[in-house]
Amino acid sequence: MKDKKVHRAFGVYGIYTHGKDLLVINKNRGPYINRFDLPGGSLEPGESLTAALKREFLEETGIEVKVIRNVGIADFMLPWAWDNYEYVHHIAAFYLVEKVGGNLKIPQQFEGQDSLGALWVSKDGASINEASPLVVKALRWMEEEVLSPYVEVYEVWEVKD
C-alpha cells in the first residue's frame, strides 16, 4: 500500500441496537454509496469526538443519543478512485449509544449530508454486499463484544454509484 496514493479519513460512529437489530443509514455518497453505513462521520473544527457523534447521529437519523462507552477503533483500506487518490484508509472510532430523544425521520439534505435516512437491519440483512465495512464490524461486535486491532484490507471494492 506504500506505493499507492491513499486518502486517510477519520470519523466517529454510533452503535445503536434494539435486540439483535442495528440502526444504519442509507449512504448517498463516498465509497459506501448505496450501502448501509453507521450513523456518524467527521469532526468539525474544534469539535470533540462525542460532540461530533451526537451531532452526526441527530443530523442523519433524527435521534438524539447519549454516549454509553467507547467500543474501540477499527480501520479499513479499500480501493476508491477519488480526487487523485487510489485508496481510502478509513479509521473509525466506535461508540455504543442509546436514545434520549427524537424519532427516526428523513434527514434534511444540505451540503455534506450523506444520509438518505435510517432503518434497522439484522445480521442476516447486512452482508458486505449491502453494507459498509463499519456495519459488518459493528454486527460482529454485537455478537462478540470485541473489535480486532488489525486493519481490514479490501483488495476489491465496488462503489455502487
C-alpha positions in Angstrom: 0.0 0.0 0.0 3.0 2.3 0.5 3.3 2.9 -3.3 -0.4 3.9 -3.6 -1.9 7.3 -3.1 -4.1 6.9 0.0 -6.6 9.3 1.4 -6.9 9.0 5.2 -10.4 9.5 6.6 -11.3 9.6 10.3 -14.7 9.5 11.8 -16.8 8.7 14.9 -19.7 6.2 14.6 -22.6 5.1 16.8 -23.7 1.6 17.5 -27.4 1.8 18.5 -29.1 -1.6 18.9 -32.6 -2.8 19.5 -32.4 -6.5 20.4 -30.4 -8.1 17.6 -31.0 -5.2 15.2 -28.6 -2.4 14.4 -29.6 1.1 13.3 -28.0 2.1 10.0 -28.3 4.8 7.4 -28.7 4.6 3.6 -25.5 6.2 2.4 -25.7 8.6 -0.6 -22.1 9.4 -1.3 -18.5 8.4 -0.8 -17.1 4.8 -1.1 -20.1 3.4 0.7 -22.8 5.0 -1.5 -25.9 2.9 -1.9 -24.9 0.7 1.0 -25.9 0.6 4.7 -23.5 2.6 6.9 -23.3 3.5 10.6 -24.6 6.9 11.7 -21.6 9.2 12.3 -18.9 11.0 10.4 -16.2 13.6 10.5 -15.5 16.2 13.2 -15.9 19.9 12.6 -13.1 22.2 13.7 -12.9 22.4 17.5 -15.4 19.6 18.0 -14.8 16.7 20.4 -15.4 13.1 19.4 -18.6 12.7 21.4 -20.0 16.1 20.4 -19.4 15.1 16.7 -21.1 11.8 17.2 -24.1 13.3 18.8 -24.4 15.9 16.1 -23.9 13.5 13.2 -26.4 10.9 14.7 -29.1 13.6 15.0 -28.5 15.0 11.6 -28.5 11.6 9.9 -31.3 9.8 11.8 -33.4 12.4 13.8 -32.5 10.6 17.1 -30.7 12.3 20.0 -28.3 9.9 21.7 -26.1 9.8 24.7 -22.7 8.1 24.6 -22.5 5.0 26.8 -18.9 4.0 26.1 -16.1 3.8 23.6 -16.2 0.4 21.9 -12.8 0.7 20.2 -11.1 1.8 17.0 -11.1 -0.1 13.7 -9.5 0.7 10.3 -10.2 -0.4 6.8 -8.4 0.1 3.5 -10.2 -0.2 0.2 -9.8 0.9 -3.4 -11.6 4.2 -4.2 -10.7 6.5 -7.1 -11.4 9.9 -5.7 -9.7 13.3 -6.0 -6.5 11.7 -7.4 -6.4 9.1 -4.7 -6.4 5.3 -5.3 -7.4 4.0 -1.9 -9.1 5.2 1.2 -7.8 4.4 4.7 -10.9 4.8 6.9 -10.2 5.0 10.6 -13.4 4.7 12.7 -13.9 5.3 16.4 -16.9 3.2 17.5 -19.2 4.2 20.4 -22.1 2.4 22.0 -25.0 4.9 22.2 -28.6 4.9 23.5 -31.6 7.0 22.6 -32.5 10.0 24.7 -34.9 11.8 22.4 -36.2 12.3 18.9 -37.6 9.9 16.4 -36.4 8.4 13.1 -37.0 10.9 10.3 -35.8 11.6 6.8 -32.8 13.9 7.3 -32.7 17.4 5.9 -30.5 17.5 2.8 -27.6 20.0 2.9 -24.1 20.3 1.5 -22.2 17.4 3.1 -25.3 15.4 4.2 -24.6 11.8 3.3 -27.7 10.1 4.7 -30.9 9.4 3.0 -32.5 8.1 6.2 -32.1 5.3 8.8 -33.5 1.8 9.2 -33.0 -1.2 11.3 -31.1 -4.2 10.0 -30.2 -7.6 11.3 -27.0 -9.6 10.8 -28.8 -11.5 8.0 -29.8 -8.3 6.3 -26.4 -6.6 6.0 -23.7 -8.6 4.3 -20.7 -6.8 2.8 -22.5 -6.7 -0.5 -25.2 -4.4 1.1 -23.2 -2.7 3.8 -20.0 -0.8 4.6 -17.2 -2.5 6.5 -18.2 -0.4 9.5 -21.7 -2.1 9.6 -20.2 -5.5 9.2 -17.7 -4.8 12.0 -20.5 -3.4 14.3 -22.7 -6.5 13.7 -19.7 -8.7 14.6 -19.1 -6.6 17.7 -22.7 -7.1 18.7 -22.0 -10.9 18.9 -18.5 -11.0 20.2 -18.1 -7.6 22.0 -14.5 -7.4 20.7 -13.0 -5.4 17.8 -10.0 -6.8 16.1 -7.0 -4.4 16.3 -5.8 -5.3 12.8 -6.6 -3.4 9.6 -9.0 -5.0 7.2 -7.9 -4.6 3.6 -10.3 -5.0 0.8 -8.4 -5.6 -2.4 -11.6 -5.3 -4.4 -14.4 -2.8 -3.6 -17.4 -1.9 -5.7 -18.5 1.7 -5.4 -22.2 1.4 -6.2 -22.9 4.8 -7.7 
